[in-house]
Amino acid sequence: MPAGFHSDDSEVASLRDVVDPTVPTKQLSDLTLEQRAELAVKRLALQPSIQLAMIGAGMIDKERALTEVKNKTKVGRLLIEIEHQMIRNLLEQAQKKDAKARHPRRAKLKANR
């Protein structure tokens, strides 16, 4: 799944690329609204289906989600934020997993406290 952009803006970067310190990627906070929308569209398009209920917006299926994000409507901007929060969560999980892999004894000591 796309999780960011390469530093040279050549293409989207996978989660594996974003967490790899040897692959130059942009920070999520550095992305423009246009890039954030593009990233959300790519992620939503890869979903087999989407069924989401939003207060005030009603039911949102995949087609509507893509349209809302592409047009950057109020609903679209909320969907963009949801996707970016998901990416932040995935990045945090990957970083924790990497820290445990590099320092298994330290992680075990913390768990026992």
Secondary structure in CASP SS format (residue, H / E / C, confidence):
PFRMAT SS
TARGET T0000
AUTHOR 0000-0000-0000
METHOD secondary structure of the structure
MODEL  1
M C 1.00
P E 1.00
A E 1.00
G E 1.00
F E 1.00
H E 1.00
S C 1.00
D C 1.00
D C 1.00
S C 1.00
E C 1.00
V E 1.00
A E 1.00
S E 1.00
L H 1.00
R H 1.00
D H 1.00
V H 1.00
V H 1.00
D C 1.00
P C 1.00
T C 1.00
V C 1.00
P C 1.00
T E 1.00
K C 1.00
Q C 1.00
L H 1.00
S H 1.00
D H 1.00
L C 1.00
T C 1.00
L H 1.00
E H 1.00
Q H 1.00
R H 1.00
A H 1.00
E H 1.00
L H 1.00
A H 1.00
V H 1.00
K H 1.00
R H 1.00
L H 1.00
A H 1.00
L C 1.00
Q C 1.00
P C 1.00
S C 1.00
I C 1.00
Q E 1.00
L E 1.00
A E 1.00
M E 1.00
I C 1.00
G C 1.00
A C 1.00
G E 1.00
M E 1.00
I E 1.00
D E 1.00
K H 1.00
E H 1.00
R H 1.00
A H 1.00
L H 1.00
T H 1.00
E H 1.00
V H 1.00
K H 1.00
N H 1.00
K C 1.00
T C 1.00
K H 1.00
V H 1.00
G H 1.00
R H 1.00
L H 1.00
L H 1.00
I H 1.00
E H 1.00
I H 1.00
E H 1.00
H H 1.00
Q H 1.00
M H 1.00
I H 1.00
R H 1.00
N H 1.00
L H 1.00
L H 1.00
E H 1.00
Q H 1.00
A H 1.00
Q H 1.00
K H 1.00
K H 1.00
D H 1.00
A H 1.00
K H 1.00
A H 1.00
R H 1.00
H C 1.00
P H 1.00
R H 1.00
R H 1.00
A H 1.00
K H 1.00
L H 1.00
K H 1.00
A H 1.00
N H 1.00
R C 1.00
END
